Structures are given as C-alpha cells and as structure tokens.
Amino acid sequence: MQASELEFFKEILESRKEQIEKNINGVNDELNGLSSLELNDEGDHASVNNNSMVESAIVEQQQKELNEIMVALGKISKGGYGICEMCEDEIGFQRLKVKPHAVYCIDCREIAEKSKK
C-alpha cells in the first residue's frame, strides 16, 4: 500500500476515533445524569432503566469499534495495515474505504462469520 493511501486511512481512522470517544463520553455523562434524577413513580424508573440499557449497549458496541480502530492504527505505524489476518493477502481498497478497521478480506470475512454461527 502506498504512503498516500496509508495517510488517507490513518486520517479516517483518527477522525472516527475522536467521534467515538466524544460519543462514549457523552453517553457516560448522560448515564451519570440519569442516575442523579429524582424519580417519582415506577414508570419513571422503567423509562430510565430502559434508556440506561440502550445507552450501555451503544457504548459497548462503540468501545468494540474503538478497540478495532486502535489495532488498525497500530498496524499502520508498524507496517501491517491492510493485510488480512486469515489469508495474509491484501484487503481490497474498496473494502477498507467501507470499513477502514477491517481485519479480513471479503472472502475470509464470510468464512469467519459462518464459523461464528
């Protein structure tokens, strides 16, 4: 992969990393705010619990993506970015444009997803 392509993906990954960090911090602030509310009835409690569960699931998913982004940024700095972890072929440019933190090429991704089921 050319240096200009690596820089392109590095910028995308760093931008997404910043966005996720802001999202996670915002959700955590919101969850902290919900816990300090005075709740008057069971409906309020149910609503807050439901919101907390949804927000926690979002944070968990975004934390997973953030971890994948950090791994991808590490690979850029060490020279292993864009290489499939299963077959060790290059991951296609178009695939990386869609998911810059991809660890598998298209073919290996399908194999990995089938083996999870």
C-alpha positions in Angstrom: 0.0 0.0 0.0 1.3 3.4 -0.9 2.2 6.1 1.7 -0.6 8.4 0.4 -3.2 5.6 0.9 -1.9 4.8 4.4 -2.2 8.5 5.3 -5.7 8.6 3.8 -6.8 5.7 6.0 -5.0 7.0 9.1 -6.9 10.3 8.8 -10.2 8.4 8.5 -9.4 6.2 11.5 -8.3 9.0 13.7 -11.4 11.1 12.8 -13.7 8.1 13.7 -11.7 7.5 16.9 -12.3 11.1 18.0 -16.0 10.8 17.1 -16.4 7.6 19.1 -14.6 9.0 22.1 -16.9 12.0 22.1 -19.9 9.7 21.8 -18.8 7.5 24.7 -18.1 10.5 26.9 -21.4 12.0 26.1 -23.3 8.8 26.8 -21.4 8.3 30.1 -22.3 11.9 31.1 -25.9 11.2 30.2 -26.0 8.0 32.2 -24.5 9.8 35.2 -27.2 12.5 34.9 -29.9 9.8 34.8 -28.7 8.3 38.0 -29.0 11.6 39.8 -32.6 12.2 38.8 -35.4 12.1 41.4 -37.8 9.5 40.1 -41.4 9.7 41.2 -43.0 6.5 40.1 -42.5 3.1 38.5 -42.9 4.5 35.0 -40.1 6.9 35.5 -37.9 4.1 36.9 -38.8 1.8 33.9 -38.0 4.6 31.4 -34.6 5.4 33.0 -33.7 1.7 33.2 -34.7 1.2 29.5 -32.7 4.2 28.4 -29.7 3.0 30.5 -29.8 -0.4 28.9 -29.9 1.0 25.4 -27.2 3.6 26.1 -25.0 0.9 27.7 -25.4 -1.4 24.6 -24.4 1.6 22.4 -21.3 2.3 24.5 -20.3 -1.4 24.4 -20.6 -1.5 20.6 -18.7 1.7 20.1 -16.0 0.6 22.6 -15.6 -2.6 20.4 -15.2 -0.4 17.3 -12.8 1.9 19.1 -10.6 -1.1 20.0 -10.6 -2.3 16.4 -9.6 1.2 15.3 -6.7 1.3 17.8 -5.5 -2.0 16.4 -5.7 -0.7 12.8 -3.8 2.5 13.8 -1.1 0.3 15.4 -0.8 -1.7 12.2 -0.4 1.5 10.2 2.5 2.5 12.4 4.1 -0.9 12.3 3.6 -1.6 8.6 1.0 -4.4 8.7 -2.1 -2.4 7.8 -4.4 -3.7 5.1 -3.3 -7.3 5.3 -5.9 -10.0 6.0 -5.3 -11.7 9.3 -6.6 -15.0 8.0 -5.1 -15.5 4.5 -2.4 -12.7 4.7 -3.4 -11.3 1.3 -4.1 -7.6 0.9 -7.5 -6.3 1.9 -9.1 -4.6 -1.1 -9.0 -0.8 -1.2 -12.8 -0.6 -1.6 -13.3 -2.8 1.4 -11.1 -0.6 3.5 -12.9 2.5 2.3 -16.1 1.0 3.7 -14.6 -0.4 6.9 -11.1 1.0 7.4 -10.5 -1.1 10.5 -11.3 -4.4 8.7 -9.1 -7.3 9.7 -10.3 -9.7 7.0 -10.6 -9.6 3.2 -14.1 -10.2 1.8 -13.7 -13.9 1.4 -12.2 -14.5 4.8 -14.8 -12.3 6.5 -17.5 -14.6 5.1 -15.7 -17.7 6.4 -15.2 -16.0 9.8 -18.9 -15.1 10.0 -20.1 -18.6 9.0 -17.8 -20.2 11.7 -19.4 -17.9 14.4 -22.8 -19.4 13.7 
